[in-house]
Every structure is written in structure tokens, then in C-alpha cells.
Amino acid sequence: MTDIAETYRNLVALQGVSLDEKRAAAAAEVLQRQLAAEQAATRELAFEVEPAGFAGTLNAGAK
């Protein structure tokens, strides 16, 4: 099992969930792919673009 899979397994164990090694490895692989996709999508954003857009959406919705 990789370090990432072992870390994932330990983190969910803290929540009271027991995963066998194969299942933890599969879940860790999916999480790594999701994080890679998110990083690729947001890598080019300026730091303030997302927070500013979020605040603007909240303000517009509150009116």
C-alpha cells in the first residue's frame, strides 16, 4: 500500500470507518485524480478571482 493510501486509511479510521488495503488504495487513487483535475482547472486563476466571485455571488443573492 502506498503512503497516500495508508494516510487515507488512517484518516477514515479516525472517523470510525475501517477499510481494507485494496479499498483504501482505490479510494486514495480516486481522490488523487480528483485533486489533479481541480488543480489543473484552478491553477491559472489569480488568487483573488475565486474568493471575489464567491463573495459577489453571495452579495447578489442577498439582494
Secondary structure, DSSP 8 states (H G I E B T S, - for coil): --HHHHHHHHHHHHTT----HHHHHHHHHHHHHHHHHHHHHHTTS-TTHHHHHHHHHHHHHH-
